[in-house]
């Protein structure tokens, strides 16, 4: 089992490398890309606190990314119901930018999934979900 664990970590690391390389190729860092994708896929706006929780990132990092996006005209901040927080929304320019980055990534990801049979995909998802639950229990 140790060999499987080692192999899993190696593969997971390689996947992270692929995403990081893609982000760099698109002229953005990986963490900023995660924030952008989350904002793009959101049905509603996010607060900075919600972004931090969703992505498990420190407040300082999310704040720096949001400030950079705001300076570039990609996001706007609005008063939230709770005045201590601001809602973060993509501007039209930000939506275009997010789609420019996320569409090729989503397309590659979907295409990679097509290499799986339905049965393989189901087995993979069950195993990954089992791993996530087991890890959560232990952490």
N, C-alpha and C positions, 0 to 999 in steps of 0.2 A: 504493500500500500504506500510505503514511503516513496517509491519510484513514481507512482501515480501522482502523489502530492507534488513532488518536485517538477514533474512534467507539466502539471496543471499550472503551477506558478510561472514556469517558463513560457507557456503558451499565453497566459493572461498578460504577462509582461510584453510579449510580442504584439498582442492586440493593442495595448496601450501605446506602444511605439508607433504602430500604424496610424492611430488617431492623432498622436502628437505630430507626426510628419505631415499628415494631411493639413492639420491646423497651420503649421509653419508655411506650408506651400500656399495656403490661402492668405498668408500675411497676418495671422492672428495667433495668440498663444492658446494652448489647449484649454486652460481654465476659462478664459474669456469666451472661447467657443461654446463651452458648456453653458455659461450664463446666457449667451445669445440664443442658443437652441431652446433653452427652457423658456425664455421670454417669448420666443417665436411660437412655440407650441402651446402657450398658455391661452386658456379661454378667457381668463380675466387677468388683471394686473397682479404683480407681486410686490411685496414690500421687501426691503433689504433683508430683514430678519427672516422672512419666508425663503428667500433665495439661499441664505446661509444655511438654513435648516435642510432644505431640499437637496442642496449640493454638498453638504457637510464641509463647508468652507468657512474660514475665519472672516469676521466682519470687515477687517481691514482690507483683505484681498477683494471681497465683493465690492466694498466701497470704492476702491481704486479703479476697478473695472467699470463700475457704473459711472464714475466721474469721467473716465476716458470716453466712454460711449456718449455721455451727455455733451462733452466738448466736441465730439465728432458729429453731433446731431442725430445719433441713432436712438436715443431714449429721451423721454421727458419725465419729470417728476411732478406728481400732483398730490395735493393734500389728501390724506386718507381719513377715514372716519375717526381713527385714533390719531390725533394731531401730532403725536410723537413720532409717527412713521409717515413715510411718503410712499405713494404707489408709483411703481416704475413701469412704464409702458414704452413699447417700441413706437417710434415715429414712422411715418411712411418710408422715409429714407432708411430707417433701421430695419423695417420689414423687408425691404428690397435687399439690403445687405445680408440679412439673416438667411433669406432664401438663396442668395448667391452662394453662400457657404454650405447651407444644409441640404440643398437639392442634390448636388453630386454625391455627398456623403450618404444620404438616404438611399439614393439609387444604387450605390456600390453595396451598401448593407443589404438591401432587398435582393440584389442580384446574388450576393454570397449565400443568402438563405435558400435560394432556388437550387443550390447544389445538394441540399438535404431532401430526402424523401419525407413524406408526411410522418412516417413512422420514426425516422431518425430525428426529426425536429421534435416530436413529442417526447421521445426518450431523453433527448438532450435537455429539454425544458424541465422535465420532471427531475432529472438528476441535478440540474443547476438550482432549482427551487429547494430541493432537499439539502443541498450544500449550504445554501443561504440560511435556511432555518437552523441547521446544525451550528453554523458559525455564530448566528445571533444568540443562540442559547449559551454558547461558550464564552462569548464576549460580554 
